[in-house]
């Protein structure tokens, strides 16, 4: 691409991504191939294919990547993530979730097993050099973390490294006992560039100014950010010890009043752990000026829902939207070019911008 971005590795010298990043359609289009297709996405939990011989078709990041994909579980209990596009003429293979022993295209009858391997095609006995490996369904790399599933499209890094890093802090939690709570889950439409939403999430700098109630719970002075390769962590401590994690004695934070662990995973995933459970936030670009943010809640301890840092999430979200949508209007100005980073409070944003520049400059 014609655009090159440079973010100084020294945060005390660095400037943010320029305003052009957020308003140039060619950059937005390049992000699809250079960032999202080269990274990983959360695709749900294993209960989507709870029993053997079941399938679950879905569209990944509809209206952005719009990638038809398919989860399957075979008789060996193996879960696969496949393209849902027939290798004959491009028809969708599976249309509805449910029981299925084979994958058979309804257009011309091409058949695959639940691992995506080609098995049969009528009227192809005279075709030479057939079948070839490309006649099987493309299989995406799949990683499992507790019940959660992640697919890599054409990833340039190993997602296991991210899982291992998150497990250093939250590995003591029994993720397989977390239950999806649809009543606490919701989608939000934000009239702003998707990266601006991530920028806002990645710093606690704005909390005292934007989130009055949350600021009463968190100890702003002790708020901490740790940066890793493809993820980072914000730790929210509290002076109020009533709604904190019960950490094991060998835990790195044992003895501290931790109210929340906020993990961000490049490029668009947030995993917010509270004493009551987990709020997953997936940031989904729609167009250069609109973003859908999906909040998916998994509850571990129902008695703690609505308490502590993990309470009032919708109010916090609306406050964030208010600010982000005004930033969207501001970066469209002809007179705003770029900003600077707070070395003490914006390490996460700096990390995000460096990764975006790295991927887009490849």
Sine and cosine of phi, psi and omega as CSV:
sin_phi,cos_phi,sin_psi,cos_psi,sin_omega,cos_omega
0.00,0.00,0.33,-0.94,-0.08,-1.00
-0.97,0.23,-0.38,0.93,-0.09,-1.00
-1.00,0.00,0.69,-0.72,0.11,-0.99
-0.82,-0.58,0.66,-0.75,-0.03,-1.00
-0.87,-0.50,0.64,-0.77,-0.01,-1.00
-0.75,-0.66,0.89,-0.46,0.07,-1.00
-0.91,-0.42,0.90,-0.44,-0.03,-1.00
-0.85,0.52,0.75,-0.66,0.02,-1.00
-0.90,0.43,-0.34,0.94,0.06,-1.00
-1.00,0.06,0.96,-0.29,-0.09,-1.00
-0.88,0.48,-0.46,0.89,-0.01,-1.00
-0.95,0.31,-0.24,0.97,0.03,-1.00
-0.93,-0.36,-0.32,0.95,-0.22,-0.98
-0.95,0.31,0.52,-0.86,0.22,-0.98
-0.96,-0.27,0.44,-0.90,0.03,-1.00
-0.93,0.36,0.15,-0.99,0.19,-0.98
-0.83,0.56,0.60,-0.80,-0.03,-1.00
-0.94,0.34,0.30,-0.95,0.02,-1.00
-0.85,0.52,-0.50,0.87,-0.02,-1.00
-0.87,0.49,-0.49,0.87,0.03,-1.00
-0.84,0.54,-0.63,0.78,-0.10,-0.99
-1.00,0.06,-0.19,0.98,-0.07,-1.00
-0.79,-0.62,0.08,1.00,0.02,-1.00
-0.99,-0.10,0.90,-0.44,-0.03,-1.00
-0.87,0.49,-0.57,0.82,-0.01,-1.00
-0.92,0.38,-0.55,0.84,0.08,-1.00
-0.93,0.36,-0.70,0.72,0.02,-1.00
-0.85,0.53,-0.68,0.74,0.03,-1.00
-0.92,0.40,-0.63,0.78,0.00,-1.00
-0.91,0.42,-0.50,0.87,-0.01,-1.00
-0.87,0.50,-0.56,0.83,0.00,-1.00
-0.84,0.55,-0.80,0.60,-0.08,-1.00
-0.99,0.16,-0.59,0.81,-0.11,-0.99
-1.00,0.06,-0.42,0.91,-0.05,-1.00
-0.92,-0.39,-0.88,0.48,-0.14,-0.99
-0.95,0.33,-0.62,0.79,0.01,-1.00
-0.96,0.28,-0.23,0.97,-0.02,-1.00
-0.95,-0.30,0.25,0.97,-0.03,-1.00
-0.77,-0.64,-0.34,-0.94,-0.08,-1.00
-0.86,-0.51,0.41,-0.91,0.04,-1.00
-0.70,-0.71,0.63,-0.77,0.16,-0.99
-0.95,0.32,0.76,-0.64,-0.06,-1.00
-0.87,-0.49,0.12,0.99,0.02,-1.00
0.83,-0.55,-0.29,-0.96,0.04,-1.00
-0.88,-0.48,0.19,-0.98,-0.14,-0.99
-0.92,0.38,-0.22,0.98,0.04,-1.00
-0.94,0.33,-0.18,0.98,0.11,-0.99
-0.89,0.45,-0.49,0.87,0.10,-0.99
-0.78,-0.62,0.94,0.34,-0.18,-0.98
-0.92,0.39,-0.60,0.80,-0.09,-1.00
-0.91,-0.41,0.38,-0.93,0.09,-1.00
-0.86,0.51,0.50,-0.86,-0.02,-1.00
0.87,0.48,0.73,0.68,0.13,-0.99
-0.79,-0.62,0.42,-0.91,-0.01,-1.00
-0.73,-0.68,0.42,-0.91,0.04,-1.00
-0.59,-0.81,0.98,-0.18,0.07,-1.00
-0.98,0.20,0.53,-0.85,0.05,-1.00
-0.39,-0.92,0.25,-0.97,0.06,-1.00
-0.92,-0.40,0.85,-0.53,-0.03,-1.00
-0.99,0.14,0.83,-0.56,0.00,-1.00
0.74,0.67,0.88,0.47,-0.01,-1.00
-0.84,0.54,0.67,-0.74,-0.01,-1.00
0.97,0.23,0.09,1.00,0.14,-0.99
-0.79,-0.62,-0.98,0.18,0.16,-0.99
-0.97,0.25,-0.65,0.76,0.00,-1.00
0.77,0.64,0.79,0.61,-0.06,-1.00
-0.99,-0.14,0.91,-0.42,0.04,-1.00
-0.95,0.30,0.84,-0.54,-0.06,-1.00
-0.72,-0.70,0.16,-0.99,-0.16,-0.99
-0.50,-0.87,0.80,-0.60,0.16,-0.99
-0.99,-0.12,0.65,-0.76,0.07,-1.00
-0.70,-0.72,0.45,-0.89,0.16,-0.99
-0.77,-0.64,0.84,-0.54,-0.07,-1.00
-1.00,-0.09,-0.09,-1.00,-0.07,-1.00
-0.93,0.37,-0.29,0.96,0.08,-1.00
-1.00,0.03,0.09,1.00,-0.03,-1.00
0.94,0.33,0.29,0.96,0.04,-1.00
-1.00,0.09,0.74,-0.67,0.04,-1.00
-0.99,-0.14,0.74,-0.67,0.04,-1.00
-0.83,-0.55,0.49,-0.87,0.12,-0.99
-0.88,-0.47,0.88,-0.48,-0.15,-0.99
-0.82,-0.57,0.33,-0.94,0.25,-0.97
-0.93,0.38,0.58,-0.81,0.03,-1.00
-0.99,-0.16,0.44,0.90,-0.06,-1.00
-0.91,-0.41,0.87,-0.49,-0.02,-1.00
-0.88,0.47,0.66,-0.75,-0.05,-1.00
-0.98,0.18,0.04,1.00,0.03,-1.00
-1.00,0.02,-0.92,0.39,-0.07,-1.00
-0.77,-0.64,0.22,0.97,0.12,-0.99
1.00,0.09,0.23,0.97,0.05,-1.00
-0.95,0.31,0.45,-0.89,0.15,-0.99
-0.93,0.37,0.70,-0.72,-0.09,-1.00
-0.99,0.12,-0.83,0.56,-0.01,-1.00
-0.96,-0.29,0.75,-0.66,-0.05,-1.00
-0.97,-0.22,-0.46,0.89,-0.08,-1.00
-0.69,-0.73,0.52,-0.85,0.08,-1.00
-0.96,0.29,0.42,-0.91,0.06,-1.00
0.62,-0.79,-0.33,-0.95,-0.07,-1.00
-0.96,0.28,0.68,-0.73,0.03,-1.00
-0.28,-0.96,0.83,-0.56,0.04,-1.00
-1.00,0.09,-0.48,0.88,0.00,-1.00
-0.68,-0.74,0.23,-0.97,0.11,-0.99
-0.94,-0.34,0.94,-0.35,-0.05,-1.00
-0.84,-0.54,0.84,-0.54,0.02,-1.00
-0.94,0.34,0.76,-0.65,-0.05,-1.00
-0.98,0.22,-0.14,0.99,-0.06,-1.00
-0.98,0.17,-0.82,0.57,-0.03,-1.00
-0.72,-0.69,0.18,0.98,0.15,-0.99
1.00,0.10,0.21,0.98,0.05,-1.00
-0.91,0.41,0.70,-0.72,-0.14,-0.99
-0.85,-0.53,0.61,-0.79,0.03,-1.00
-0.73,-0.68,0.40,-0.92,0.15,-0.99
-0.99,0.10,0.01,-1.00,-0.12,-0.99
-0.97,0.26,-0.08,1.00,0.17,-0.99
-1.00,-0.07,-0.03,1.00,0.03,-1.00
1.00,-0.03,0.03,1.00,-0.02,-1.00
-0.96,0.28,0.72,-0.70,0.06,-1.00
-0.88,0.48,0.67,-0.74,0.03,-1.00
-0.84,-0.55,-0.65,0.76,-0.16,-0.99
-0.34,-0.94,0.55,-0.84,0.10,-1.00
-0.50,-0.87,0.87,-0.50,0.01,-1.00
-0.93,0.37,0.46,-0.89,0.11,-0.99
0.90,0.44,0.45,0.89,0.02,-1.00
-0.86,-0.50,0.29,0.96,-0.04,-1.00
-0.91,0.42,-0.43,0.90,0.00,-1.00
-1.00,-0.06,-0.02,1.00,0.01,-1.00
-0.96,0.29,0.77,-0.64,-0.02,-1.00
-1.00,0.07,0.51,-0.86,0.01,-1.00
0.79,0.62,0.79,0.62,-0.04,-1.00
-0.64,-0.77,0.68,-0.74,-0.03,1.00
-0.99,0.11,0.39,-0.92,0.10,-0.99
-0.95,-0.33,0.22,-0.98,0.01,-1.00
-0.82,0.57,-0.54,0.84,-0.02,-1.00
-0.96,0.29,-0.10,1.00,0.07,-1.00
-0.99,0.11,-0.16,0.99,0.16,-0.99
-0.99,0.10,0.34,-0.94,0.03,-1.00
-0.95,0.32,0.67,-0.75,0.04,-1.00
-0.89,0.46,0.71,-0.71,-0.01,-1.00
-0.94,-0.34,0.82,-0.58,-0.03,-1.00
-1.00,0.03,0.55,-0.84,0.15,-0.99
-0.85,0.52,0.66,-0.75,-0.07,-1.00
-0.75,-0.66,0.74,-0.67,0.08,-1.00
-0.85,-0.53,0.60,-0.80,-0.02,-1.00
-0.88,-0.48,0.75,-0.66,0.04,-1.00
-0.77,-0.64,0.97,-0.23,-0.19,-0.98
0.87,0.50,-0.80,-0.60,0.04,-1.00
-1.00,0.03,-0.07,1.00,-0.17,-0.99
-1.00,0.02,0.62,-0.78,-0.08,-1.00
-0.90,-0.44,0.66,-0.75,0.01,-1.00
-0.76,-0.65,0.72,-0.69,0.02,-1.00
-0.92,-0.40,0.64,-0.77,0.13,-0.99
-0.97,-0.25,0.76,-0.65,-0.01,-1.00
-0.99,0.17,-0.89,0.46,0.15,-0.99
-0.60,-0.80,0.89,0.45,-0.25,-0.97
-0.94,0.34,0.55,-0.83,0.03,-1.00
-0.97,-0.26,0.07,1.00,0.07,-1.00
-0.60,-0.80,0.34,-0.94,-0.06,-1.00
-1.00,0.04,0.88,-0.48,-0.05,-1.00
-0.93,0.37,-0.34,0.94,0.04,-1.00
-0.87,0.49,-0.53,0.85,0.05,-1.00
-0.88,0.47,-0.61,0.80,0.05,-1.00
-0.93,0.37,-0.71,0.70,0.02,-1.00
-0.85,0.52,-0.72,0.70,-0.02,-1.00
-0.88,0.48,-0.63,0.78,0.00,-1.00
-0.92,0.38,-0.66,0.75,0.02,-1.00
-0.92,0.38,-0.58,0.81,-0.01,-1.00
-0.92,0.40,-0.35,0.94,0.04,-1.00
-0.87,0.50,-0.53,0.85,-0.02,-1.00
-0.98,-0.21,-0.67,0.74,-0.14,-0.99
-0.93,-0.38,0.21,0.98,0.00,-1.00
-0.89,0.46,-0.31,0.95,0.01,-1.00
-0.97,0.23,-0.24,0.97,-0.03,-1.00
-0.99,0.12,0.68,-0.73,0.00,-1.00
-0.99,0.15,0.99,0.16,-0.11,-0.99
-0.83,0.56,-0.53,0.85,-0.01,-1.00
-0.93,0.36,-0.18,0.98,0.05,-1.00
-0.99,-0.14,-0.02,1.00,0.06,-1.00
-0.97,0.23,0.70,-0.72,-0.07,-1.00
-0.90,-0.43,0.73,-0.68,0.05,-1.00
-0.89,0.46,0.77,-0.64,0.04,-1.00
-0.88,-0.47,0.98,-0.18,-0.08,-1.00
-0.93,0.38,-0.45,0.89,-0.01,-1.00
-0.94,0.35,-0.40,0.92,0.03,-1.00
-0.99,-0.11,-0.04,1.00,-0.04,-1.00
-0.99,-0.15,0.59,-0.81,-0.10,-1.00
-0.31,-0.95,0.47,-0.88,0.10,-0.99
-0.97,-0.23,0.59,-0.81,0.03,-1.00
-0.81,-0.59,0.66,-0.75,0.09,-1.00
-0.98,-0.17,0.85,-0.53,-0.03,-1.00
-0.90,-0.43,0.81,-0.59,-0.03,-1.00
-1.00,0.04,0.95,0.32,-0.02,-1.00
-0.28,-0.96,0.29,-0.96,0.08,-1.00
-0.89,0.45,0.65,-0.76,-0.09,-1.00
-0.85,0.52,-0.59,0.81,-0.05,-1.00
-0.94,0.34,-0.47,0.88,0.07,-1.00
-0.91,0.42,-0.58,0.81,0.05,-1.00
-0.90,0.44,-0.69,0.72,0.03,-1.00
-0.91,0.42,-0.67,0.74,0.05,-1.00
-0.79,0.62,-0.73,0.69,-0.04,-1.00
-0.91,0.42,-0.67,0.74,-0.02,-1.00
-0.89,0.46,-0.55,0.83,-0.22,-0.98
-0.99,0.16,0.18,0.98,0.08,-1.00
-0.57,-0.82,0.61,-0.79,0.09,-1.00
-1.00,-0.04,0.08,1.00,-0.04,-1.00
-0.83,0.56,-0.59,0.80,-0.09,-1.00
-1.00,0.10,-0.15,0.99,-0.14,-0.99
-0.83,0.55,-0.75,0.66,-0.02,-1.00
-0.90,0.43,-0.39,0.92,-0.07,-1.00
-1.00,-0.06,-0.46,0.89,-0.14,-0.99
-0.93,-0.36,-0.58,0.82,-0.14,-0.99
-0.90,-0.44,0.99,0.10,-0.07,-1.00
-0.88,0.48,-0.72,0.69,-0.05,-1.00
-0.94,0.35,-0.69,0.72,0.01,-1.00
-0.89,0.45,-0.59,0.81,-0.01,-1.00
-0.90,0.43,-0.45,0.89,0.04,-1.00
-0.95,0.32,-0.43,0.90,-0.04,-1.00
-1.00,0.04,-0.68,0.73,-0.07,-1.00
-1.00,0.05,0.54,-0.84,0.11,-0.99
-1.00,-0.02,0.99,-0.12,-0.10,-0.99
-0.85,0.52,-0.61,0.79,-0.04,-1.00
-0.90,0.45,-0.45,0.89,-0.03,-1.00
-0.99,-0.17,-0.05,1.00,-0.04,-1.00
-0.83,0.56,0.70,-0.71,-0.17,-0.98
-0.72,-0.70,0.62,-0.79,0.08,-1.00
-0.84,-0.54,0.74,-0.67,0.09,-1.00
-0.86,-0.51,0.72,-0.69,-0.07,-1.00
-0.94,-0.34,0.76,-0.65,0.05,-1.00
-0.87,-0.49,-0.28,-0.96,-0.09,-1.00
-0.92,0.39,-0.87,0.50,-0.07,-1.00
-0.83,-0.55,0.32,0.95,0.09,-1.00
-0.45,-0.89,0.24,-0.97,0.15,-0.99
-0.56,-0.83,0.21,-0.98,-0.13,-0.99
-0.74,-0.67,0.74,-0.67,0.20,-0.98
-0.94,-0.35,0.77,-0.64,-0.01,-1.00
-0.95,-0.33,0.84,-0.54,0.05,-1.00
-0.98,-0.18,0.92,-0.40,0.07,-1.00
-1.00,-0.09,0.28,-0.96,0.00,-1.00
-0.62,-0.79,0.50,-0.87,0.13,-0.99
-0.99,0.16,-0.30,0.95,-0.02,-1.00
-1.00,-0.05,0.93,-0.36,-0.12,-0.99
-0.99,0.10,0.12,0.99,-0.10,-0.99
-0.98,0.21,-0.56,0.83,-0.03,-1.00
-0.87,-0.50,0.95,0.31,0.00,-1.00
-0.76,-0.65,0.23,-0.97,0.03,-1.00
-0.94,0.33,0.61,-0.79,0.15,-0.99
-1.00,0.00,1.00,-0.05,-0.13,-0.99
-1.00,0.07,0.63,-0.78,0.06,-1.00
-0.93,0.37,0.35,-0.94,-0.11,-0.99
-0.89,0.45,-0.45,0.89,-0.02,-1.00
-1.00,0.00,0.13,0.99,-0.03,-1.00
-0.97,0.23,0.59,-0.81,-0.03,-1.00
-0.87,0.49,-0.45,0.89,-0.02,-1.00
-0.97,-0.25,0.25,0.97,-0.04,-1.00
-0.83,0.56,0.72,-0.70,0.00,-1.00
1.00,-0.06,-0.12,0.99,0.01,-1.00
-0.98,-0.21,0.48,-0.88,0.02,-1.00
-1.00,0.00,1.00,0.04,-0.03,-1.00
-1.00,-0.05,0.87,-0.49,-0.01,-1.00
-1.00,-0.04,-0.45,0.89,-0.05,-1.00
-0.30,-0.96,0.58,-0.82,0.21,-0.98
-0.92,-0.40,0.87,-0.49,-0.02,-1.00
-0.94,-0.33,0.96,-0.26,0.03,-1.00
-0.99,-0.17,0.76,-0.65,0.15,-0.99
-0.93,-0.37,0.72,-0.70,0.01,-1.00
-0.85,-0.53,0.80,-0.60,-0.03,-1.00
-0.86,0.51,0.73,-0.69,0.07,1.00
-0.98,-0.21,-0.23,0.97,-0.27,-0.96
-0.53,-0.85,0.44,0.90,-0.07,-1.00
-0.86,-0.51,0.65,-0.76,0.07,-1.00
-0.79,-0.61,0.70,-0.72,0.03,-1.00
-0.81,-0.59,0.97,-0.25,-0.12,-0.99
-0.97,-0.25,0.95,-0.30,-0.04,-1.00
-0.99,-0.12,0.79,-0.61,0.05,-1.00
-0.82,-0.57,0.24,-0.97,0.05,-1.00
-0.83,0.55,-0.43,0.90,0.02,-1.00
-0.99,0.11,-0.33,0.95,-0.05,-1.00
0.45,-0.89,-0.67,-0.74,-0.16,-0.99
-0.67,-0.74,0.74,-0.68,0.16,-0.99
-0.93,-0.38,0.92,-0.39,0.06,-1.00
-1.00,-0.04,0.77,-0.64,0.05,-1.00
-0.88,-0.47,0.86,-0.51,0.04,-1.00
-0.93,-0.37,0.85,-0.52,-0.04,-1.00
-1.00,-0.05,0.89,-0.46,-0.15,-0.99
-0.88,-0.47,0.96,-0.29,0.04,-1.00
-0.88,0.47,0.66,-0.75,0.12,-0.99
-0.95,-0.32,-0.79,0.62,0.17,-0.99
-0.50,-0.87,-0.11,-0.99,-0.14,-0.99
-0.90,0.43,-0.35,0.94,-0.05,-1.00
-0.89,-0.45,0.08,1.00,-0.05,-1.00
-0.64,-0.77,0.61,-0.79,-0.07,-1.00
-0.64,-0.77,0.65,-0.76,0.16,-0.99
-0.97,-0.25,0.75,-0.66,0.03,-1.00
-0.90,-0.44,0.87,-0.49,-0.01,-1.00
-0.99,-0.16,0.84,-0.54,0.12,-0.99
-0.99,-0.14,0.86,-0.51,0.03,-1.00
-0.85,-0.52,0.87,-0.50,-0.13,-0.99
-0.96,-0.28,0.73,-0.68,0.10,-1.00
-0.86,-0.52,0.87,-0.50,-0.11,-0.99
-0.99,-0.15,0.71,-0.70,0.07,-1.00
-0.94,-0.33,-0.71,0.70,0.00,-1.00
-0.83,-0.56,1.00,-0.09,-0.06,-1.00
-0.86,0.51,-0.44,0.90,-0.05,-1.00
-0.93,0.37,-0.28,0.96,-0.04,-1.00
-0.97,-0.26,-0.02,1.00,0.03,-1.00
-0.90,0.44,0.70,-0.71,0.01,-1.00
1.00,0.09,0.21,0.98,-0.01,-1.00
-0.81,-0.59,0.47,-0.89,0.11,-0.99
0.94,0.35,-0.42,-0.91,-0.06,-1.00
-0.91,0.42,-0.39,0.92,-0.01,-1.00
-1.00,-0.01,0.29,0.96,0.04,-1.00
-0.98,-0.18,0.33,-0.94,0.08,-1.00
0.85,0.52,0.60,0.80,-0.08,-1.00
-0.90,0.44,-0.57,0.82,0.00,-1.00
-0.92,0.38,-0.63,0.78,0.04,-1.00
-0.90,0.44,-0.69,0.72,0.04,-1.00
-0.88,0.48,-0.66,0.75,0.00,-1.00
-0.89,0.46,-0.70,0.71,-0.01,-1.00
-0.90,0.44,-0.61,0.79,0.05,-1.00
-0.90,0.43,-0.65,0.76,0.05,-1.00
-0.90,0.43,-0.69,0.72,0.01,-1.00
-0.86,0.52,-0.68,0.74,-0.02,-1.00
-0.84,0.54,-0.71,0.70,-0.02,-1.00
-0.94,0.33,-0.74,0.67,-0.07,-1.00
-0.88,0.47,-0.64,0.77,0.00,-1.00
-0.92,0.38,-0.48,0.88,0.08,-1.00
-0.97,0.22,-0.55,0.83,0.11,-0.99
-0.90,0.44,-0.63,0.77,0.04,-1.00
-0.82,0.57,-0.69,0.72,0.02,-1.00
-0.92,0.39,-0.58,0.82,-0.04,-1.00
-0.94,0.34,-0.65,0.76,-0.06,-1.00
-0.95,0.32,-0.24,0.97,0.07,-1.00
-0.98,0.20,-0.15,0.99,0.01,-1.00
-0.88,0.47,0.57,-0.82,0.08,-1.00
-0.95,0.32,-0.21,0.98,-0.14,-0.99
-0.94,-0.34,-0.08,1.00,0.11,-0.99
-1.00,-0.09,0.80,-0.60,-0.03,-1.00
-0.93,-0.36,-0.80,0.60,0.01,-1.00
-0.21,-0.98,0.25,-0.97,0.03,-1.00
-0.86,-0.51,-0.17,-0.98,0.08,-1.00
-0.88,-0.47,0.29,-0.96,0.01,-1.00
-0.98,-0.18,0.63,-0.78,0.22,-0.98
-0.96,0.28,0.88,-0.47,-0.02,-1.00
-0.88,0.47,-0.41,0.91,-0.04,-1.00
-1.00,-0.10,-0.31,0.95,-0.15,-0.99
-0.81,-0.59,-0.21,0.98,-0.10,-0.99
-0.84,-0.55,0.60,0.80,0.04,-1.00
-0.90,0.44,-0.58,0.82,-0.02,-1.00
-0.92,0.38,-0.66,0.76,0.03,-1.00
-0.92,0.40,-0.68,0.73,0.05,-1.00
-0.85,0.53,-0.70,0.72,0.03,-1.00
-0.87,0.49,-0.73,0.69,0.01,-1.00
-0.86,0.50,-0.73,0.68,-0.04,-1.00
-0.91,0.41,-0.60,0.80,0.04,-1.00
-0.91,0.42,-0.65,0.76,0.02,-1.00
-0.92,0.39,-0.69,0.73,0.04,-1.00
-0.86,0.51,-0.71,0.71,0.01,-1.00
-0.89,0.46,-0.67,0.74,0.01,-1.00
-0.86,0.50,-0.74,0.67,-0.05,-1.00
-0.94,0.34,-0.63,0.77,-0.04,-1.00
-0.96,0.28,-0.40,0.92,-0.01,-1.00
-1.00,0.06,-0.09,1.00,-0.03,-1.00
-0.94,0.35,0.00,0.00,0.00,0.00
